[in-house]
Amino acid sequence: MSIFLNLAHENNGDENDKTFDIELPRIYQRGPPPKVVLTPEILQEAGITSFEKSCALARGVLLRLYYNKKFSQSKIAKLFGVQRQTVNRWLKRLDIPLLKSGDAVSRSLSKHRKTPFSNNLQEKAYLVGLRCGDISAQKHGRHIRVSVSTTHPAMLKLFKSSFEKYGVVGLYPKYDKRVRQYRWSIYCDLNSSFDFLLSKPESIPKWIIKNDELFLAFLSGYFDAEGCLSLYYNGKSKSRDFQWILKSCDKEILDEITDKLSSMGFDLCSGLVKKADFKSYNKDLWGIRICTRFQIFGLLERMRIKHEEKITKHELACELARTDWKNAQEKIASLRNTIKSSVKSCIENAKVAWTTRFASRPRPSGTAA
């Protein structure tokens, strides 16, 4: 629905400097009559000059803002300095048709570009792998919003590189009460061609698992979300270890990965890592691993992982293998410290951003001042 108003009237002296208090029609006969306060700034925002003080003026301003300028009720509320529910009541009192919530969200989202999915099967398999891991997806108006919450800058960068060519990526701080930790939430609103991400698969889709290259693309996405490369070296005993580890609560998916990798010649160990508990996992945590270094190198060469922390660990493992693990202890410790430092900085930045954004709200319980 589009309503265009021609409300430009002849200017009457200094009326542009006036503030109008306009009474709205009553719905109930008790209490003082509701009012809309129109300041010169609000009139300017609506593109209206000056005219008779009446409900027609208030209705004209709200029509301009709500329909012509496509302001949401929340944005109008911020402009007037009132609650969103107040704006909703104003619109109803002035017989201004309300947009359906889906239309309002879609109208807001449509301001940003959204490119249809490329239909590249390897990219699709990788994104399905991410979706089986950490990435969430749900309908958002007429579009699809994908998101993830993390404390790792590498995951923020991976998410952005995966979706920024398809839509505008947004970022905001949040506080996770369950683990009492600040973190970042990153999201992107996508074209409806990404509807294949809406449901989280409980098993690997057949079109992926029957093709080795598509399976490896899926495994790369799932490993970027849930996997780990473990590097260990003890200088005194000269013991060394390099493991490819994948842990999740998706036992069926892990079983399918184990079977598929076994058929491709890889030896895996698998088993229960942790029983379900409501403090950390509400399902049993399962894990699979490859412990033979040449097999790990062979698999990683065929995978296309994008998570920078995992890529850096792989590169360090290759370097140590070439130099017979010379200075391994120092290099591994340095890498761990670098990752810990980046995560700590990410958390601190989220805390500062959250505190700034919600400065007027009570501090989350359990956090230090």
C-alpha positions as CSV (number, residue, x, y, z in Angstrom):
1,M,0.0,0.0,0.0
2,S,1.4,3.4,-0.9
3,I,-0.2,6.7,0.2
4,F,1.3,9.9,-1.1
5,L,0.2,13.2,0.4
6,N,0.5,16.7,-1.0
7,L,0.4,18.7,2.2
8,A,2.7,21.6,1.3
9,H,0.8,24.8,2.3
10,E,1.7,28.4,2.2
11,N,4.1,29.2,5.0
12,N,2.6,31.6,7.6
13,G,5.3,33.6,9.2
14,D,7.1,32.0,12.1
15,E,4.8,28.9,12.4
16,N,7.8,26.7,11.5
17,D,9.2,27.4,14.9
18,K,6.1,26.2,16.7
19,T,5.4,23.0,18.6
20,F,1.9,21.6,18.2
21,D,0.1,19.7,21.0
22,I,-2.7,17.9,19.1
23,E,-5.5,16.0,20.9
24,L,-6.4,12.7,19.3
25,P,-9.9,11.1,19.1
26,R,-10.9,9.3,22.3
27,I,-11.6,5.6,22.4
28,Y,-12.4,5.6,26.1
29,Q,-14.0,8.4,28.0
30,R,-11.9,8.2,31.1
31,G,-8.6,9.9,31.8
32,P,-7.0,12.9,29.9
33,P,-7.3,12.9,26.1
34,P,-4.3,11.4,24.3
35,K,-2.0,13.9,22.6
36,V,0.6,14.0,19.8
37,V,3.4,16.6,20.2
38,L,4.7,17.7,16.8
39,T,8.0,19.6,17.0
40,P,9.6,21.6,14.2
41,E,12.1,18.7,13.8
42,I,9.4,16.1,13.4
43,L,7.5,18.3,10.8
44,Q,10.8,18.7,8.9
45,E,11.5,15.0,9.0
46,A,8.0,14.4,7.6
47,G,8.6,17.0,4.9
48,I,5.7,19.1,6.0
49,T,5.8,22.9,6.4
50,S,3.1,24.6,8.4
51,F,-0.7,24.5,8.5
52,E,-3.8,24.4,10.7
53,K,-3.3,22.7,14.1
54,S,-5.7,19.8,14.0
55,C,-5.9,16.0,13.9
56,A,-5.5,16.2,10.1
57,L,-2.0,17.6,10.7
58,A,-1.1,14.7,13.1
59,R,-2.6,12.2,10.7
60,G,-0.7,13.7,7.8
61,V,2.6,13.6,9.6
62,L,2.2,9.9,10.7
63,L,1.1,8.9,7.1
64,R,4.1,10.6,5.7
65,L,6.5,8.9,8.1
66,Y,4.8,5.4,8.2
67,Y,3.9,5.0,4.5
68,N,5.8,7.4,2.3
69,K,9.2,7.4,4.3
70,K,8.7,3.8,5.3
71,F,9.6,4.4,9.0
72,S,8.8,1.4,11.3
73,Q,6.7,2.0,14.3
74,S,9.8,1.7,16.5
75,K,11.6,4.3,14.4
76,I,8.7,6.7,14.7
77,A,8.6,6.1,18.5
78,K,12.2,7.0,18.7
79,L,11.6,10.2,16.8
80,F,8.7,11.2,19.1
81,G,10.4,10.0,22.3
82,V,7.6,7.6,23.1
83,Q,7.1,3.8,23.3
84,R,6.3,1.8,20.2
85,Q,3.0,0.7,21.6
86,T,2.0,4.4,21.9
87,V,2.7,4.9,18.1
88,N,0.6,1.8,17.5
89,R,-2.3,3.4,19.4
90,W,-1.9,6.7,17.5
91,L,-2.2,4.9,14.2
92,K,-5.3,3.1,15.3
93,R,-7.0,6.3,16.6
94,L,-6.3,8.1,13.4
95,D,-7.6,5.3,11.2
96,I,-4.2,4.6,9.6
97,P,-4.1,1.0,8.3
98,L,-1.4,-1.0,10.1
99,L,1.1,-3.0,8.1
100,K,1.3,-6.7,8.8
101,S,4.4,-7.5,10.8
102,G,5.8,-9.6,7.9
103,D,5.2,-6.7,5.5
104,A,6.8,-4.2,7.8
105,V,9.9,-6.3,8.4
106,S,10.2,-7.1,4.7
107,R,9.9,-3.5,3.7
108,S,12.7,-2.6,6.1
109,L,14.9,-5.4,4.9
110,S,14.3,-4.6,1.2
111,K,16.3,-1.4,1.6
112,H,19.4,-3.6,1.5
113,R,20.5,-5.7,-1.5
114,K,19.9,-9.4,-1.5
115,T,21.5,-11.5,-4.2
116,P,20.0,-14.9,-5.1
117,F,22.1,-18.0,-4.2
118,S,24.7,-19.0,-6.8
119,N,23.4,-22.6,-7.0
120,N,27.0,-23.9,-6.8
121,L,26.7,-27.4,-5.3
122,Q,30.0,-27.3,-3.5
123,E,29.2,-24.0,-1.9
124,K,25.7,-25.3,-1.0
125,A,27.2,-28.4,0.6
126,Y,29.6,-26.3,2.6
127,L,26.8,-24.0,3.8
128,V,24.7,-27.1,4.8
129,G,27.7,-28.2,6.8
130,L,27.8,-24.9,8.6
131,R,24.1,-25.1,9.2
132,C,24.4,-28.6,10.8
133,G,27.0,-27.0,13.1
134,D,26.8,-23.5,14.6
135,I,24.8,-21.5,12.1
136,S,21.1,-20.8,12.9
137,A,18.5,-19.9,10.2
138,Q,14.9,-18.8,10.4
139,K,12.2,-16.9,8.5
140,H,12.5,-13.1,9.1
141,G,9.6,-11.4,7.4
142,R,9.8,-12.6,3.8
143,H,13.5,-13.2,4.0
144,I,15.8,-15.7,5.7
145,R,18.1,-14.7,8.5
146,V,21.2,-16.7,9.2
147,S,23.2,-15.9,12.4
148,V,25.7,-17.2,14.8
149,S,26.9,-16.1,18.3
150,T,30.6,-16.4,19.0
151,T,33.6,-15.1,20.9
152,H,36.1,-16.0,18.2
153,P,37.1,-13.3,15.6
154,A,37.9,-16.1,13.2
155,M,34.3,-17.3,13.2
156,L,33.1,-13.7,12.7
157,K,35.3,-13.4,9.7
158,L,34.3,-16.8,8.3
159,F,30.6,-15.9,8.6
160,K,31.1,-12.6,6.9
161,S,33.1,-14.1,4.0
162,S,30.4,-16.8,3.5
163,F,27.4,-14.5,3.3
164,E,28.4,-10.9,2.6
165,K,28.1,-11.3,-1.2
166,Y,24.5,-12.2,-0.8
167,G,23.3,-9.6,1.7
168,V,24.3,-7.0,4.3
169,V,26.0,-8.5,7.3
170,G,25.1,-7.0,10.7
171,L,26.8,-7.3,14.1
172,Y,25.6,-6.6,17.6
173,P,26.9,-7.5,21.2
174,K,25.0,-9.8,23.5
175,Y,25.3,-11.2,27.0
176,D,24.8,-14.9,27.4
177,K,23.3,-15.4,30.9
178,R,23.7,-19.2,30.8
179,V,27.5,-19.0,30.7
180,R,27.8,-15.4,32.0
181,Q,29.8,-14.2,29.0
182,Y,29.7,-11.3,26.6
183,R,29.9,-12.2,22.9
184,W,29.0,-11.1,19.4
185,S,26.0,-12.1,17.3
186,I,26.5,-11.7,13.6
187,Y,23.7,-12.1,11.1
188,C,22.7,-11.7,7.4
189,D,19.3,-11.4,5.8
190,L,19.2,-13.5,2.6
191,N,17.1,-14.0,-0.4
192,S,14.4,-16.7,-0.3
193,S,16.7,-18.9,-2.5
194,F,18.5,-19.8,0.7
195,D,15.4,-21.7,2.0
196,F,17.6,-24.9,2.0
197,L,19.1,-23.6,5.2
198,L,15.9,-23.2,7.1
199,S,15.7,-26.8,8.5
200,K,18.7,-28.2,10.3
201,P,19.4,-31.7,8.9
202,E,19.6,-34.6,11.4
203,S,21.6,-36.6,8.8
204,I,23.7,-35.8,5.8
205,P,21.6,-35.2,2.7
206,K,21.9,-38.1,0.2
207,W,22.8,-35.7,-2.7
208,I,25.9,-34.8,-0.6
209,I,27.0,-38.1,0.8
210,K,26.9,-40.0,-2.5
211,N,29.5,-37.6,-4.1
212,D,33.0,-37.5,-2.6
213,E,33.7,-33.9,-3.5
214,L,30.4,-32.6,-2.2
215,F,30.9,-34.7,1.0
216,L,34.3,-33.1,1.6
217,A,32.7,-29.6,1.0
218,F,30.0,-30.5,3.6
219,L,32.7,-31.9,6.0
220,S,34.7,-28.6,5.6
221,G,31.7,-26.6,6.7
222,Y,30.8,-28.9,9.6
223,F,34.5,-29.0,10.7
224,D,34.8,-25.2,10.6
225,A,31.8,-25.1,12.9
226,E,32.4,-28.0,15.2
227,G,35.9,-29.3,14.6
228,C,39.4,-28.9,16.2
229,L,43.0,-29.5,15.2
230,S,45.0,-30.4,18.4
231,L,48.7,-29.7,18.4
232,Y,50.8,-31.0,21.4
233,Y,54.5,-31.3,22.1
234,N,56.3,-32.0,25.4
235,G,59.9,-30.8,25.3
236,K,61.1,-33.1,28.1
237,S,59.7,-36.4,26.9
238,K,59.9,-35.3,23.2
239,S,56.3,-36.7,22.9
240,R,54.3,-35.1,20.1
241,D,50.7,-35.2,19.0
242,F,48.6,-33.9,16.1
243,Q,44.9,-34.9,16.0
244,W,41.9,-34.1,13.8
245,I,38.9,-34.0,16.2
246,L,35.2,-33.5,15.5
247,K,32.8,-33.3,18.5
248,S,29.0,-32.7,18.5
249,C,25.7,-34.0,19.8
250,D,24.7,-35.1,16.3
251,K,25.6,-38.8,16.6
252,E,23.9,-39.8,13.4
253,I,25.9,-37.3,11.4
254,L,29.1,-38.3,13.1
255,D,28.4,-42.0,12.3
256,E,27.8,-41.1,8.7
257,I,31.0,-39.1,8.5
258,T,32.9,-42.1,10.1
259,D,31.4,-44.5,7.6
260,K,32.1,-42.3,4.6
261,L,35.7,-41.4,5.6
262,S,36.4,-45.1,6.3
263,S,35.2,-46.0,2.8
264,M,37.7,-43.4,1.5
265,G,40.6,-45.0,3.4
266,F,40.8,-43.1,6.6
267,D,41.1,-44.7,10.1
268,L,38.9,-43.1,12.8
269,C,38.4,-43.5,16.5
270,S,34.9,-42.7,17.8
271,G,33.0,-42.8,21.0
272,L,31.1,-41.0,23.7
273,V,32.9,-37.9,25.0
274,K,30.4,-36.6,27.7
275,K,27.1,-37.7,29.0
276,A,24.2,-35.2,28.8
277,D,23.9,-32.7,31.6
278,F,21.9,-29.5,31.7
279,K,24.8,-27.3,32.7
280,S,26.7,-27.6,29.4
281,Y,25.0,-30.2,27.1
282,N,21.4,-31.3,27.1
283,K,22.4,-34.3,24.9
284,D,25.3,-36.7,24.9
285,L,28.4,-35.3,23.3
286,W,30.1,-37.6,20.8
287,G,33.4,-37.4,19.1
288,I,35.5,-38.8,16.2
289,R,39.2,-38.3,15.6
290,I,42.0,-39.2,13.3
291,C,45.4,-39.6,15.0
292,T,47.7,-40.6,12.2
293,R,49.5,-37.5,11.0
294,F,49.9,-38.4,7.3
295,Q,46.2,-39.3,7.2
296,I,45.3,-35.9,8.7
297,F,47.5,-34.1,6.2
298,G,45.9,-36.1,3.4
299,L,42.4,-35.3,4.5
300,L,43.1,-31.6,5.1
301,E,44.6,-31.3,1.6
302,R,41.2,-32.4,0.2
303,M,39.1,-30.4,2.5
304,R,38.6,-26.6,2.0
305,I,38.4,-25.3,5.5
306,K,38.0,-21.5,5.9
307,H,38.3,-21.0,9.7
308,E,41.5,-19.0,10.2
309,E,42.4,-20.6,13.5
310,K,42.2,-24.1,12.0
311,I,44.1,-23.0,8.9
312,T,46.9,-21.5,11.0
313,K,47.2,-24.8,13.1
314,H,47.4,-26.8,9.9
315,E,50.1,-24.6,8.5
316,L,52.1,-24.8,11.8
317,A,51.7,-28.6,11.8
318,C,53.1,-28.8,8.2
319,E,56.0,-26.6,9.2
320,L,56.8,-28.7,12.3
321,A,56.6,-31.9,10.2
322,R,59.2,-30.4,7.7
323,T,61.6,-29.3,10.5
324,D,61.3,-32.4,12.7
325,W,59.4,-30.4,15.3
326,K,62.2,-27.9,15.9
327,N,61.2,-25.3,18.5
328,A,57.7,-26.9,18.5
329,Q,56.9,-26.2,22.1
330,E,57.5,-22.4,21.8
331,K,55.7,-22.2,18.5
332,I,52.6,-24.1,19.7
333,A,52.5,-22.0,22.9
334,S,52.8,-18.8,20.9
335,L,49.9,-19.8,18.6
336,R,47.8,-20.7,21.6
337,N,48.5,-17.4,23.3
338,T,47.7,-15.5,20.1
339,I,44.3,-17.3,19.8
340,K,43.5,-16.8,23.6
341,S,44.5,-13.1,23.3
342,S,42.2,-12.5,20.2
343,V,39.3,-14.3,22.0
344,K,39.8,-12.2,25.1
345,S,39.9,-9.0,23.1
346,C,36.8,-10.0,21.2
347,I,34.9,-10.6,24.5
348,E,36.1,-7.3,26.0
349,N,35.0,-5.4,22.9
350,A,31.6,-7.1,23.1
351,K,31.4,-6.1,26.8
352,V,32.2,-2.4,26.0
353,A,29.8,-2.3,23.1
354,W,27.0,-4.0,25.1
355,T,27.5,-1.7,28.1
356,T,27.5,1.4,25.8
357,R,24.4,0.2,23.9
358,F,22.4,-0.7,27.1
359,A,23.9,1.8,29.5
360,S,20.5,2.7,30.9
361,R,19.6,-1.0,31.6
362,P,20.5,-2.9,34.8
363,R,23.8,-4.8,34.6
364,P,23.4,-8.5,34.0
365,S,23.4,-10.5,37.2
366,G,26.7,-12.2,38.0
367,T,28.9,-9.7,36.1
368,A,31.5,-7.4,37.6
369,A,31.1,-3.7,37.6
